[in-house]
Structures are given as C-alpha cells and as structure tokens.
Amino acid sequence: MLAASGIAFAPAAMAQGGGAPQPTAVWGTGSQRFSLATGSPGELGLLQALAERFTAANDAQMAWFFAGSGAAMDHLRARRVDMILAHAPPAERRAVADGWATGRVLFGSNEFWVLGPEEDPAGIRGMEALAAFRRMAETKARFVSRGDNSGTHQKERQLWAEAGVEPDPAQLIVTRDFMTASMRRANAEGAYFLTDSSTFIAERANMPRLRVLVRGGAVLLNPYHTLFLAEPTPATPIARRFGEFLLSDAAQAMLRDFGRDRFGEPMYNDRAATAAVWRE
C-alpha cells in the first residue's frame, strides 16, 4: 500500500519464524520507547509529524504498527502495543466496559464520505447517508467493502443496519484490504465505497472515476480516541504522555492544518470542532 507521501507501508509484519509482529516504522531516538497501533493517521503521515515533534521534546522513541482499529485493539489486548488511536466507538466503549482498556479520550476526527462513479447509477448524489444506503441496497449497486473489521468496515456495517437494510452479498466486492487499496478497487470497477475523508483528499488525483456523492451530518463524523490497557505496560507512562500531547495546543494546531499545504484543505478536525458535533 502506498501512503500519500509515496512511502510504501504494509501491515505490521510478523517476525521471521512467526514471532511477534514488527513495527511498520520507528520515529525518534530517545531512551523512552513506546509502541502505538493505528491505521490511516499513520498511512497519511499525520502520526509521523506528531511523533517527530513529541519524541524530540521528550527523549522518546515511537514504534508504529500499521493496523485498522479492529486489529489495533487486538494488538493492544495482547499487550503487543502500549496504546492505540482508534475510530471504532462501539468497540472502544465495549473494551472500556469490559475492563481491559482505559484512557479513552477524544482528540480529533475526520469524516466518512460515500464515493461513487460520476454517472451515479444508484442515484444517491446529495442524499442523506441512511437514505443513500437504502437506495444502494434497493438497486443492488456494486459496493466495495473492506470486510476486515477495521473502523471503516464497522462503520459500514452500522450504516447498513441503521438504514434497516441488508446488502445482497452479490453486490459486495469484499477486499479484506486497507483503505487506499480498497478505494483503488472501487475506482477500477466504478463501484461505491465508504472512505474516510482524509484518505480521499490525499488520493483524489489518483481516483479519476470517483466523486464524493454523500457527505455531512453527525452520522458520518469519524471521531478518533486514544486507548490504553487498564493493566499498564512498562511503557504506559510515556505513551500516556503522548496521549496528553495530542490534546495540547501545538498538536491540535497540527491537526487543524495538516494537509493544507499539499492539498489546499485540511485533512482532520481538531478536538473542539469534533466535540461540537460528536455526541456519545
């Protein structure tokens, strides 16, 4: 998979011989090493920008594991990482309620957008999100599904359910792959696709067949939260310090502006803008 920076990223790789997974990237050279799992914020470069600023000021080193929210939560529960940045609120709330996770704090967001071909065969352009999902089910429009239990896949399932419909399996193109690769599949096949806004902003020039057809409203907000283990790891203190840094004025300014210089618009919303819309 290619990040917006052009760097090739892959999911956290298993060590030779089937041992513990190896980090996708490591930033900083400090003595306090901690590990973090997340998906798109790492793939799109936001995490690197935040990590480099934090590690330089805190004698720290961050190891990033590339994983969607479902896999990231698996990494956390297995104590393979010290914290995660997740965007799967129902699963996050369950983890806290079940007692194995803690420190769930909102720090920012992006949005979900429904993409589709310019010709829009299902006729969903400009519709409200749940109405659009009902229309796609009724017309059996081809829809690319991540199918990987990522935060985006969980949101897709939620939207079908809240729309009161079940998609026909024959209309789904299931990739079991990450966001950019799945978006490329939708572009190639002229299918509909649920994306996070940040990835499409970064990849828009590479997706000539896709247009943003449905956007807006609280139901399509995509909030990000921190999450830590209730039973701390040795590196939890420095990981929690990074969590505190995410709420700082400096980090929040980075969220508000990230991507503007490259794409002419920011890729994320800060905590205040998110909290004005997001309600648990």
Buried (B, 14 or more C-beta within 10 A) or exposed (E): BBBBEEEEBEBBEEEEEEEEBEBBBBBBEBEBBBBBBBBBBBBBBBBBBBBEBBBEEBEBBBBBBBBBBBBBBBBBBEEBBBBBBBBBBEBBBEBBEEEBBBBBBBBBBBBBBBBBBEEBBBBBBEBBBBEBBBBBBEEEBBBBBBBBBBBBBBBBBBBBEEBEBEBEEEBBBBBEBBBBEBBBBBBEBBBBBBBBBBBBBBBBEEBEBBBBBBBEEEEBBBBBBBBBBEEBBEBBEBBBBBBEBBBEEEBBEBBBEBBEEEBEEBBBBBBEBBBEEBEE
